[in-house]
Amino acid sequence: MDKYDVIVVGAGISGLLAALTLSKHGKKVLVLEKSEHVGGNCNSYTIDGFQVDTGAHAITHLAVGPLKMLMDNYFDYMPVFEDYGNYHIRTETGFQKVPSNLRDFVTFDMLPKKDRLVLSQAITKALTLSTFGVDLSKQSAYDSLPKNLSKDTYDFVNAISHFLSGKSMKETSVHRMLTGSSFVRDSITQEQFESIVGSKDTPQHTESILQSILRYNLHTSLRSKLMGVLENPIKSTVPHPFVSIGRFAVSNQTAKAQGYPRKGLKAVLNSVLYSLPDTVEIHTNSEVKRILTNEGKVTGVETDQAYYADIVVYTGFAKNLPDVVEDLPRSYVDELGGIVQTKSLTVWLGLEKRIDEFNYVGSEIWFKDTPYWAMPISNYDSSLAPKEKQLAGFVFVLDENRSEGSEIKKAYDTIYHALPSIERHVEMQHEQITIPEKAAVTISGKFADIRTPIKNMYLAGTDTDNRSMGITRAAYSIIEMLGAVNEDGNLH
């Protein structure tokens, strides 16, 4: 009989992080992945000499956040991060940094002056309400705005909403807009992490990433920014939410704790894989057909054969859990059915030369008609493109009411309208359609609990935590999963 301490269903980044962390707590772990490859959306591959990621990514909360905590405490090999740069807005007539504070809004002439004032007032009001504990997670961004703004302003807010939640401003909450724009920041300290997870049975001596790895493994600009977070903490006795209002007034830097992994997303994946101990087995092409239970407690899983374990961590789509677990409570199944998802299209363009329009480090947003978010990722690492060439990814939220073919055509039309000179330089084009988050952060959308009705069966992934996005959100979910396993007496 094949018996393990833990079986992890799914080898995306959440599943691999679950396997890494639990194995470092002394568990013998089996990871089962239905596809041929591991990593899920955290991966890279080569097309005609250009290395594309599985969707364009920016890694958030690198200074004080969940990924840093996992790297500090569990990684043996650290990925190298480059300074993310700035967010920009592109229109037919201009190219500017996205305003991140009141001072920036004053000169943001891509929107009418009157609208800039109204937006500033609306954000200040929302921050004030948040300061006094008002829950803004059910109030839409659209409802928080006056109804006499210009179309450009509504399009701008709508574009930002799409890239923060995958949905329109009518379905995106004010809270999501505040946290996604870094006016209100989620973070987790080492002390908080240890209070949730406790200590490992065999302590691993790992210096803080900000004091060891960052010295030589980070771009100088990003290293100085991140070290500044620790060396110059806010000394004011004013409560944190009031600091958020002050940040919006003069000094918010949305990219301050963000980075892009040198060598692409596969560098993050490889760091996790290299850090896995020998007590972890990974089986690909192994689809879990059933999760086995006995008297309300998990006992293992079934693929083409049965595997047994004391703990099962499911990191697939939570809303699909009823397909593999029998007799779940109807109320629980209904709750999982309330998880909202969106699809995204990433168009990768490999250019025969470096172009002036992409002479920056960071990303850009086009907000007219069909919005996109774009990153010229070879500007971070020239090895991602052949010599003297350039690689950029353009991300679109797909309209569920239109065919994928028509959405792809519309995407290319939008790119070539926004950047008329780019088409003649394209030598590689590649499309990806993915579900970037297992649950979209919308007003009506649900998120699954880490614990399930089945004893010792846990969930992890981007449909169990609504903080931040992508890899960072996956890392939040892993810390919460570890906390639940610890509370249940199953970790140490």
N, C-alpha and C positions, 0 to 999 in steps of 0.2 A: 504494500500500500504506500502511495506517495503522500507523505505527511509533511506539512510545513507549519511554521508559526503563523505566517501571514501569506495570503494570496492577494495580489493586487490585480484587478481587472483593468486593463488598458495601460499602454506604454507611451502615452503622450507625456508632456512635461509634468503634469500633475501626478500621473502614475509613477514615473521615474523618481520624482522627488519624494513621493510616499515610500517607495522602496528604499531609497537612499537613507532617509531619516530613520525609518523603522529598523533597518539593518544595523545602523550605527547604535541603536539601542539593544543590540544583541539578538535580533530576530533573524530566523532563517526565512527568506522571502522568495516567493515565486511570482513572477510577472507574466501575465498572459495577454498577448496582443493579437488581434484578429487579422491585421494587415501584415505585409511583408516587412515594413519599416517601423522603427521606433521614433519617438519625438513628436509625432502629430504636427501641430502648427509651429512647433519650435524646431525648425530644420531648414536646411539649405541644400540646393542641388544645382548642377551646371547645365546651362542651355547654350550651345554654340559658343562656348568659351566664357560666358557671363554666369556668375554665381548668384542665383536668385534665392531669396528667403521665401518661406511659405507665408506670404503676406508681408507687407511692410510693418516693421515694429520699432517702437521706441521703448526702452526699458526705464520705467519710472521708479521713484522712491529709492534711488541708489544710496543716498546718504544715510537715511534712517528709515528703514522699511523692511518688509518681510523677506525679500530676496537676500538682502544683506545679512539678516539674521541667520538664514539657512546657510549661506556661504560661510559665514563666520564659524558656525557650529558644526557643519557637516561636510563641507567640501574639502577634498585633498588637493584639488587643482582649481585655480581661479580663472575665470574668463577675463579678458582685457577689455576695458570699456573706453571708448572715445567720447569726448565732450559732445553732447547732442547738438548744440547750436541753438538756433532760434526758430520759432514758428513765424511764417510769413503769410501775407494775403496777396494774391495776384488777381488783377482785373485787366480789362483791355487797355487801361490807361496808366496803370501803375503797379508797384511792387513794394510792400511795406511790411515791417514787423507787426505781428498781431499785438494790439495793445493789451498790456497786462496790469496796468495801474491807471489811476486817474490822470496822471501827468501825460501818459502816452495817448490817452483818449483825446486830449486837447488838440493834438496835431494829427489825429487819424482822419485825414480828409477824404478817405474812401467812402465815408458815410456823411450825410448832411450834419452840419454843426448842431442843429436842434436835436437830432436823434442821438448824437454823441452825449449830449447833456442828459437826455432822458435815460439812456442806457446806464450812465454813471450813477444816476439817482436810483435806478432800479436795483443795481448791484449793491449799492450802499445800504438800501433798505433791506434787501435780502440778508446781507451780512449781519445787520443789526438784529433782525428777527432771529437768525440762527444763534447769535450771541446770547439771546435771552431764552434759548431752549425751544423755540418754535420749530415744529417738525415741518420741513419743506419738501419731504420726499414724495408727497402726494400732490403738490402744487406744480402745475406745468409751467415751463419757461414762457410759453405763449400767454398764459393767463396773468403772468406777473408783469407783462408789458402793457403800456397804453396802446390804444387801437388806432392811433393817428400817425404811425411811423411810415417811412417810405418803404417801397418794395425792396430796395437794396438792403435796408436794415433788417427787415424780416428774413430775407434770403440769407443774410450773414448769420443771424441767430439760428436759423434753421440748419445751415451747414455745420455750425459748431455742434448743434444737438445731434446731428446724424453721426458725427465722428466720436461723440462721447457715449452715445447709447445705441446707435444703430436705428434710431427712430426719429420722427419729426419733433419739433419744439412743442407740439401739442401732447406728445407722449413722453417727453423728457422732463424730469423734475428739476426744480430750481436747485435742490440739494446736489443733484448730479452735475449741474452746470458749475456750481461753486467749487466742488471737490475736483472736478475734471480740469478746471482752470487754475487750480492750486491756490485759490483764495482761502479755502479751508483745506488743510492738509491732513491726510491720514499718515500715521507713522507708528512704529513699534520699536521700543528700546530693548536693549539686552536684558534689562531688569524685568521688563514686561514679558519678554520671551521666556525667561527662566521661571517666572511665576506661573506661566501657562504649562510649560513642558516639564519643568524640573530639570534635573541633571541626568546625564547618561550614566549607565552602569560603569562604563570604562571611559572616563573623561578624556577627551581629545584636546590636546593643547593647541589652540589656534589663536594667534594674535588677531586683534581687530583688523579687518580688511582695510580700514582707514589708516592704520598705522604700519601695516606690513606690506600687503599686496599693492596698495595704492601708490606706494613710494616709487615703484618701478613698473607697475603693470597698467598704469592709467596715463592717458594723454595728460600732459602737464596742466593744461587749462582746466580740465575736469578735476584733476587731483587737487588743485588749489581751491576750487569751488567747494568740493566736498570736505576738505580739511577745514575750510573756513566755517562750515556748519558746526563742527565740533569745537573749534578753537574760539569762536565768537558767538556763543549761545546768547539768546535774548536774555538780557539781564534785568529787564523791566519786571516789576511785580504785577503789572497789568495782566489780567487773565488772557489766555491764549486767543479766544475769539476776538477780543479787542485788538490784539496784535494783527489779526487777519484784516480788520478794517484799516489799520494803519498801513499794512502791506499793500492793500488795494490803492491807498491814497498816493503812495510815492515809490514803493520799492519792490513790488512783486516780480520775481524772476521765475517764470513758469518752467524753464528748462534747467533750473539750478541743480536739481538732483536727478537728471536724466542722462542716459548715455546710449550709445550703440555699440554692440560687441564687435571688436575687431575680428575679422575673418567671418563675420556674419553670424546668423542665429545658431548655426551648427557649432559654434564655439561654446555657447552656453550648454547645448545638448552634450557635447563632448566632455565638458567639465563635469557634468553629472555622471556620465557613463564611466569616466576615468576614476571617479570617487567611489563607485560602487564596490563594496567588499566582495570577497568570494562567496559569501553566504547568500548572494542574490543570483537567482536564475531567471533568464528572460527567454520565453518561448514565443516566437512570432508565428504567423499563420495558425494561430490557436484561438478560435472564436469560442467564447464562453456561451454555451447554449442554455445553461441552467445553473442557478446558484442553489446549493443544497442546504436544507434546513432540517432541524429535528426539534419538535416541541418549542418552536419560537426562537431557536438559537441557530446561528449559521454553523455549518459543518464543513463546507468546502464548495467546489464548483465542478461542473461537468463540461468538458469540451468533447473530443472524441474518446476521452477517457476521464476518469474521475480523479480529482486531486482534493486532499483534505487539509484543513487548517483550523486553528482556533479563532482566527480573525480574517475577515475578508474586507478589503477596501475597494470599492467600486468607483472608478474614475471615468466611466463612459458617460453618455448623456443620461442625466438623472431621469428625465421624462420617459426614457426607454426601459427603466428598471422593471416595470411590471411585465415586460416581455421575457425576463429571465428569472423572476421570483414569483412563485405561486402564492395565492391567498394573502396578498397585501390588503390591509384595510381599505375600503372604498374611499374614505375621506382622505387617506394618504395618496392614493392614486389620483384623485381629483386635484389635490394640491400640486402634485408633480405635473399634471396636465396644464396647469396655469403658467408654467415656465414659457417665456416668450423668447424666440430666437430670430435672428436675422442672418441673411446671407450677404457676403461681400464679394466683390470682384476686384482682383488685383491685376492690373495690366503692367507687365514689365517691358520696358523698351531699352534695348541695347543700342547705343549711338556710336557711330563711326568715329566721332571726335568729341572732345569736350566743348560744350556750347556756353555762350555767355549767360543765357537764361538760368543755367544751373551753377552759376559761379557763387555758391554760398554753401554753408554747412548748416543743416537743419532740415526743415520741411516747409511745404507751402500748401495753402488751401485756396481752391477756386470755389467761390460761393454763388456764382450766377447760374441760374437754371439747374443744370445737373452738377452738384458739388463733387469735388474730389479732394483727397489728401495725398500729397506726393512727396517722395523722398529720393533725392539723388544719392543712393547709398555708397556708390563708389567714391564719393568725396570723403567719406570716412576712411576708406581702405581701398587704395587704387588696385589692389590685387583682385578685387571682385569683378573687374572688367579687364579685357585684354589691354595691353599697353597703349596709352594715349586715347583710350576709348572711355565711355561713360555709361553707367547703368542707373536707371531711375524706375521706381515703382509708383503707380497711380492707383489709389484705392477708392472704390465706389460702393455705396450701399445699394443692393439690388432691389428693384421694385418687384414685389411678389406677384403683381398682377400682369407682368409682362414676361415674354419668353426670354431665356438666357441669351439667345442669339441677338434679339433686338436690343437688349441691355449692353451687350458687348459692342455692337455697332454704335450705340449712343455714346458709350464711353470713349471710343476712338474719335468720334466727331467732336466731343467736348475737349479732348486733349489737343487736337489739331486746331480747334478754335482758340483755345487759351494760349497755345504756343505755335503760331502759324509756321515758324521756321523749322520746327523740329522734324516734320515728316520726311523731308529729303535726307535726313541724317540717320534714319532708323535702319539698322541692319539685322536686328533681332527683335521679335515680339512674341510674348508668351502670356497666356491668360491663366489665372487660377480662380476658381470659385470655391469658397470655403465658408464655414460657419466660424467666425473668428472668436466668438465667445459662446459658451454653451448656454448662457442665459443673458439676454439683453437687459440693461438697467432701465426699465421703463416704469411709468407710474403704476400700471396695472400688472406688470410681470411679477412672477413669484421666483423665489430662490429656495432650494432644497436645504433641509437641515443636515448637518454632518451625521448625526445619529439617525438610524432608520428604525422602523418597528421591529426589525429582527435583531436580537441581541448579538453583539460583537460584529455587526456588519455596519460599516461606515461609508460615507460618501466623501469625495474630494474632487475639486475641479472648479472651473469658472461658473458653474451653476449653483455653487454652495456659498459664495461670498461675493458681495457686490462692490467691494472696494477696488479702486483703480481699474486697470485693464490688463489683459494678456498674461504674460509670465508673472507679473507682479501680483495680479489677482489670484493666479494659481498658487503662488507662494503663500498668500494670506490663507487660502483654504487649507493648505498643508499644516500650517501652524495651528489653525483651529482644530483640524483632525487630530493632531498630536495631543492637543489639550483634552479633547474628548476621550481619547484612548487612555491618557494618563488619569483622568478623573475616574474612569471605569476600572482602574487598577490593572490595565493590560499593557502598560508601556515599559515599566522597569522590572 
